[in-house]
Amino acid sequence: FLKEVRKQGIKFKILFDPEAITKFPQLKEYYKDSRQHRTLPKDYNTGSTIHVFDDYVVTYAGASYGKLDTDCTFFIIQSKAIADSYRKWFDYMWDKSKS
């Protein structure tokens, strides 16, 4: 995935749970290239992941660091309005998070 991202010059921002850096310390090195990442405040760990791209929002629960659980749940929304709303919420969290 990251090879293709680099090849195509895709840029993205990532907000990590504070627990992510503790449990998977190589994340900072893994995502160091031209990507930006920040960490949410310590009281905001979640068991879910959200990806927003184009007109899509993909949400899933059951992802651990480096693997998906056997009972992982995904749902996908295709809606420009909803994707734009998620981007606004992301921007707010980004502004409130630390580098």
Secondary structure as GFF3:
##gff-version 3
##sequence-region A 1 99
A	DSSP	alpha_helix	2	8	.	.	.	ID=ss1
A	DSSP	beta_strand	13	16	.	.	.	ID=ss2
A	DSSP	alpha_helix	18	23	.	.	.	ID=ss3
A	DSSP	alpha_helix	27	30	.	.	.	ID=ss4
A	DSSP	beta_strand	36	39	.	.	.	ID=ss5
A	DSSP	beta_strand	48	53	.	.	.	ID=ss6
A	DSSP	beta_strand	56	64	.	.	.	ID=ss7
A	DSSP	beta_strand	67	78	.	.	.	ID=ss8
A	DSSP	alpha_helix	80	96	.	.	.	ID=ss9
###
